[in-house]
Amino acid sequence: MKPASAKRVTLAQVAQAAGVSVMTASYTYNQPSRVSDDARSKVLVAAGQLGYAGPDPSARSLRRGSTSTLGVVLGEHLSYAFQDPQAASFLAGIADVCVDHGFGMTILPITGATDDAARIQASAVDGFVIWTTSDDDPILKAVQTTRRPAVVHGGPAVHGLGLVSIDNQAAARAVGVVAFAGAARPAVISFPLSRDRISTITYGPETKDILFPVTRERLKGYRQAAEDVGIPWKDVLVAVCARNDADEAQRLAATLLSSRERPDAIAAMSDEQAAGIARAARAAGLVIPDDLALTGWDDSAVASQLGLTTVAQSMREQGAACAQAALGQEPHSRVASWSLIRRASTHP
């Protein structure tokens, strides 16, 4: 084993040992079709003897002006990318485009640490896709300063960066009207309101103070839905989850459903949350939708299994749209499609 302080063997040293020009040695690695079998063999033998592993990838990227890698900035724990069905689907859409263009994909999780911005700025990627974040996230400014192509999924809208999202307010209003129809005590199980990710239960929060655009726009839509069916927003219970997590949604729903004024309708911001709410309802001896109307969001596999009324959207298509925009293949911003899927979890 070479000592850690040993200098890296250069291509010029390999060429000298092989008795060929530096250009021939370079072609051996970068354009092998331009080198004879005999010359290529000499170079590879010399490289093996000297311990030369090949051209420095970072130096080669600098020469090309490209790393052929797309960075995905994830404002969640890294494991969320693999555990959450919609996150996995979104990343699969990005991967589809990366494969088509010969690109790799690097997941860049942010944790709220002071070095997040510097780490993102120093990342060796050609462009960024930013998973839904908050209006005040310093990562947005950090990405802007790199002057590399970047697209935000879900929001916020940032000058100079692309945006791919559905009309969350319109979709929430549509599914909320179905959820709250005939209800006397509607409730919402919500995504977090800010990067503090505080779990809480409140009545009709002021949407202007909410820093996550997806959460804000959906609560605006649910507010319109409640008012459409004659219920003041101040009378609507909103239970805020710190994460998009079925277990947390189940705990919050259990609290709501054990109260004296238990909800008779709950609109959840994801199918994962709705699955947790359904478990809490069963544990409380409630029947869906007779005792509790319930809606989800995403139309994932669990929505079909539970017979959930939900909002359908393709996270895979949105991931692909983000990647195509970041690679300059599609318009910089795009409003994706959604639809309302009615099933047995709400009243006909």
Protein Blocks (a to p, Z undefined) as FASTA:
>chain_A
ZZfklccddfklmmmmnopafklmmmmmmmmmlpcfklmmmmmmmmmmnopabjcfklmm
mmnopahiacdddfbdfklmmmpmklmmmmmmmmmmmmmnopacdddddehiaklmmmmm
mpccfbdcdddddfklmklmmmmmnopacddehiacdehiacddddfklmmmmmmmmmmg
opabdcdddddfbfnopacddehiafklpmblklmmmmmmmmmmmmmnopafklpccddd
fbdcfklmmmmmmmmmmpmklcfbdcdfbfklmmmmmmmmmmnopacfkloccddehjaa
klmmnopacddddfklmmmmmmmmmnopacfbdcddddddddfkbcZZ
